[in-house]
Amino acid sequence: MAAEGLAARAAAVGLLGAVLAEGQLMAQAVADGQGPLAGLTPSDRARAQRLALATLRHVEQADKVLEKHMRKAPPRVVQNALRLAVTELAMGGAAHGVVNAAVEIVRRGKRTGHMAGLVNAVLRQVPENPFDGLAVQKMPRWLRQPLVHAWGREVVAAIEAVQAAVPPLDLTLRAGGEAPEGEVLPTGSLRLADAGQVSALAGFATGGWWVQDAAAALAVKLLAPQKGERVLDLCAAPGGKTMQLADAGALVTALDISGPRMERVRENLARTGLRAELVVADALQWQPEGLFDAVLLDAPCSATGTIRRHPDLPFVKDGSELAELVTLQAAMLDRALALVRDGGRVVFCTCSVLQDEGEAQLAAALVRHPALRVERVEIAGVQPEWWTPSDGLRLRPDYWAERGGMDGFFMARLVKG
């Protein structure tokens, strides 16, 4: 029997295994030419990713539903097939198709075929709206605890509620470019609740916009580049901020250590008709010919502010890399300050909700560089309470919760004395 959508569902189970059992980031599993998505049509690839991401947002609830009907956890592949099926049912999937597909996936497994009957029996007992009354999925302790300490349990619960929902798609519009219909956010980004295939949207082929979370777009607004200024974009890939800078008329040098990732920047610039000098190099070693008027540093970080779009992160990361990242961020910020002229400005930002990668980095930089000045600027749509007492901009996923939230970021504009 070939259940409708079986290929996409089987691939989704494979993606769940790559993340939950093998510790791979979703992006790694998706990019693997021999991985779960190998040989799928574009539509099945997209559907498999959507299903896997949805399931990762609800692993905790799915397990609570399933534990009522099983004495012990089944093998991982079977467990992931069940998690996927329960999540689909909670999303309103047709029970007949969902159950049959899960049974067939398990039946075809070399080591799981004998458990097809169990899967059928368990899923036939799952009630309608299986997640009703269950708390949303919590962040892991290593991440949740410092956030509770910083903002309290109510705020953390609100962040987790945003992370449990499928996020909308945000676009940054090129000046005068064609764009699809959507909600214009207070800060100027365009938000689409149900975008569908990105490349099919109005304005994609003509380079009228690029995908960029509304929070991420604020870093360039904070830098406020002027036409003709020499601006360096450090850690530039995949190029959203590079394109913002170029669209503002700046003379942009975009630097990234990854050649393959820089190819994405090149492709995005070509599609939008914008220009920048691209450099593949280590930011800590690279020597430019002269100093810049401004530098934008989107530093490597834990990416914990992006869980609403990347729900695989809590299952793959454990916080062990944090100390190394904090050290690297400080070194890169010092390097950015060395590359800007006196009186020039540096915007430091991280897509992290952890204060060690934001507020604490700013405080430490001011100690290392006593002549450094933090500057607050007016940005349309930014609420006064988003600014910290030290004039940094702290963005949280629960801001604009009724609109779908935003990525978590910290950013600060520094003026070199």
N, C-alpha and C positions, 0 to 999 in steps of 0.2 A: 504493500500500500504506500502511495506517495502522498503524504499529507501536504496541503497547500502551505507554502512558506517554509517547508521543512529545511531547505538548504540554509536559509538565513537563520533559522532558529538553531540549527546544529552548529553553525559558525558562532552564534552568540554564546552557546554553551562552551565552545572552544575558547572564546575570548575570556569568559569568566574563569576558566581553568588557568589561562595564562596569567591573569591578575591574581586570583585568590590562592592558587596552588604554587605557581612558579615565581610570583613576585615581580612580574613584568608590568611596566606602565602600559596603559591601553595603547598609547601612541606607538610603543615598540611592537606590540602584538599586531597592530593594524599594518604597520610598515613591513612586517616580516613576509618576504615573498613566498616562504614555505609555511606560513602560519595559517591560522583558522580561516582567513578570508581568501586564501589562494583559490583561484579558479572561479570565484563568484562573479556574477554580473554586477555592474555598478549599483543597481537598485537593491540587490540582495546584500551587497557590502554595506550600504547605508542603513538598511533595515537591521542587519546584524549588530551594527554599532549602536543604533538607537535602543535595541532590546537589551544589550549588555549593559549600557550605561543606566538604563532605567532600573535594571535588576540590582546593580551596584548601589543605587540610592536606597534600596529597600531590603538588603540582605538580612538585616536584623529583624524586620517585621516578618519576612518570609519564613525565616527560621522559627519564629514564635508560632506561626500558623502551622508549620509542618511538625513541630515537636509534639503537638497534641495527637498526632496520628501515627507516630513511629516511636518504637522503644529505644532505638539508637540511630545515630546518623549513618546513612548509607555511604557507599564509596563516593568520592568527590564528584565524578562525572554525573552520577545519578542525582546527587544533592544539588548540583548546579542546574540540571535539567528541571528539577522540581522547583527550585527558586525562581527560575525563569518563568515557568508555567504559572506559579502563584502570582508573580508580579503581573503577568499578562492578564490574568483573571481580575486582579485588582484594578487594572487599567481599563476594564470593560471588554476584554477580548472574548470572543465567542467560545464558550466552554468546550463545545464539541471539537473544534479545530485545535484549540490549545492543548487539550488533554491527549488527543490522538497524536499530535506532533511530538509531545514529550514521550509518550509510550514508544513511538517509532524510533526516536533518537536513541533511547535506552536499548531497545530491542536490537538495533543494528551494531551496538558496541560489542567487540569481541569478548570482553570480560563482564559485560553488564546485561547481556540479553536475557538472562534468567530472572532479572529484576523488573522486567516490563510489566508483569502483573501487579507487582507492588506499587509501581508508579501509577498505574491505572486506578488501583484501589484507593490510594491516598488522595489523589486529585479529585476523585468522585466525591470525597467527603469535605472538600474545601468549600466553605460557604460563599455565598454571593457577597461582594464587597469585603474580602477577607481582612483588609487592613483597618477596618472601622474599629475605633476604640483603642488602637495600638499607638504608642508614642512614636514619634519620628525617630529615625536612626541617629544615634549619638556619635560625635567625633571620638576618636581614641583618646585615652586618658592623657597621653603625653602632650596632646594638643589642647584638649578640653580644659584641663586643670589651669594652665596659665591664663586662658581666656576668661574663665570664671573669676580668677583672682583679679584680672584687669577690669572686667566689665560687669560681673555678676551673672547669676544663673539665668535670670530672665532674658538678658541680651543674648547669651549663648544659646538658649532654647530658640530664640527668634532666628538666629543665624542658622541653626540646624533645620528649622522649618523651611527656610529659603533653599537650603541645600537639598532638601528632599524633593523639590519641584523641578520639572524640566525648565531650564532657563530660556528666556527669549534670546533673539539674535540682535546684536547691536552693530550698527554701521556708522563709520565716519565718512562724511560726504566731502568729495572734492569740490572746490569752488566752481559753481556753474555746471556741475555734473548731473547726469540723469540718475534718478533714484526711484525705488519702488514706494508703494504706499506704506505708511507706518506711523508710529507715534513719535513725534519730536520731543525728546526729553528736555528738561530744563537746562541742561548743560550743552545742548545742541546735537547730541547723537540721535540717530534714528533707530527706533526699536521695533522689531517685528516679532509678534507673538508666535506665529507659526510660519516660518520662512520657507520650509520645503527645500528643494534643491537650490543651493546658493547660486550656482552658475547659471541658473535659469531666470534669476531675478532681473528686473528691469535695471539697466545701467551697469550690469556686470561686464558685458562684452565691451562697452565703451569706456570702462574705467571710471565710472562716476562715483565710486565709493570703494571702501574695503571693510572687511570684518574686523571689528575692534571693540572690546567691551567699553562701555561708557566710562567706567572708572579709569581704565588704562589711558583713555584719551585725554584725561585731565592733566597728565604730566606735561605734555607739550603746552597746554594752556597755562600752566603754572610757569613754565620757562618763558612764555610769551616771546617767541622768536620774531625778529624784525627783518624786513626785506633787505637782502644783501649781507646779512651777518654770516660769519663763518661759524657753523655749528657742528659739533661732533656728537654723533649718536653712538654711544658705547653699548655693546651687547645688543646690536640693532635687530637681529632676526626675530620674528619673520617680517618686520618692516613697517608695521603700522605707524609707529612714531616717526620713522624716517619719512614716510609719505606725508604725514602731517607737517613736518618741518619744511619739506620741499614745497608743499602746497602753500605755505606761508611766505615763500619767496626767499628762504634762507639758502645759503650755499652749504650743502650738507655733505659731510663725510660720515659714512655709516661703517662701523667696524664690528666684526664678530669673529670669534675664534673658529667657528664651524663653516667650512666650505659648502657642504650640502645645504645648511640652513641659509647661508648667504645667497644661494641660488634662488631660494624662495623670495628673498628681497628683490633680486634682479627681475624675476618674473612679475612680481607685483608692481614694480616701477614701470616695467614695459607695458603692462595692461593699463595703468593709469596715466601714462604719458608724463610721469614726473621724473626728475633727474637727481642723482646723488652719486658721489664718488664712493665706490665700494672697496673696502679693505678687509682682507681675511688675515687676522693677526691676533696675537695675545695682547690684550690691552695693557698689561703690566710691563710689556717689553717694547711695544711699538713706539717709534720716535717720529713725530710729524715734523714737517719743515718749519712750522711756526705755531704760535699759540692761537687758541680759538676765542671767539667772543663769548661763546656759551657751550656748555657740555651737558648732555642728557645722559644720565647713567641709570639704566634699568638693571639693577645688579642681580646676579644669580642668587636665588633664594629658595626657601622651602616650597614656594608656590601654594601655601596653605590658604591663600585668599581666593584661589580658583576652584575650590572643591565643588561649587555648584555646577561648574562646567566639566570638571574632571573628578568624578566621584571615585575613581580608582585610587587616588592619592592616599587616602587614609588606610587602605589595605596594603599598600606597597611601602610606604614610608613609616619609620618608627621614631623619628627625631634624632637618631644617632648622628646624622650629618650636620646638625644645626651648628655646633661649635666651629666646625671647619668652614661652613658658609659665612658665619658672622665674621670670622677672621678675613676671609676673602673679600667680603663686602667692604670692610674697613680699608683694606689695601687698595681696592679699586676706587673708593671714594677719594683717598689720598692722591691716587694717580690722576683722577679726573681734575682735582684741584690744581695739580701741577701742569695740566695741559690747557688751562684757561688763563687768560691775561688778567692782570690786576684790574679790579673793578668789574671783571666778568662774572658770570653767574653759572652755577651748577645746580641742576635739579637731580637729586638722589631719590630713587624710588625702588620699592620692592613690592611684589604682589603677594605679600605675606600678612597674616593677621597677628603674627607674634611680635610683641614689642621689642624683643631682642634684635629683630631685623628691621626695626623702624625707629621708634622713639628713643630706644637705648643707643642706636647707632648715631643718631643726631646728637645726643648729649655727649657721647664719646668724641665725636668729631670736633665739637666746640671746645673741648678740653685740649685736644691735640693741636688745634688751630685757633689760638685766642683772637686773632684778627678777623675771623670768619663771622659773617653776619647772616642771620636768618631773616628772610623777607617774605611777608605775607602780601599777596596781591588779590585784587578782586577778580573773581571768576564767576561768570553768570551761572546761576543755578546751584552753586555751592552754598550749603547752609552754614550759618555761623558756628553751630555746634560741631561741625566736622573738623574744625581747626583745634589743634591741641594748645595747651598753655605756652608751649615753646614755639608756636607758629608753624608747626608741621601740619600737614593735611592727612587726617586719618579717615580712610574710607572703609566701611564695614559691609559685609554681605546683606545685612538686614536693613540697610538704608534703601529706601524706595521698595520696601518689601511688597507693597500692594501692586507694584509695577513689575515685579519679578526680581528685585534685588539688584546687586551689582557685585563685582569682584572686590575682594578685600585688598587694599593697598595702603602703603604709607609713602608719602612724598614730602620733600622739603626743598625750598628754593634757597640756595646759599650764595652769598655775594663775597667774592674773594677780596680781602682787605689789602 
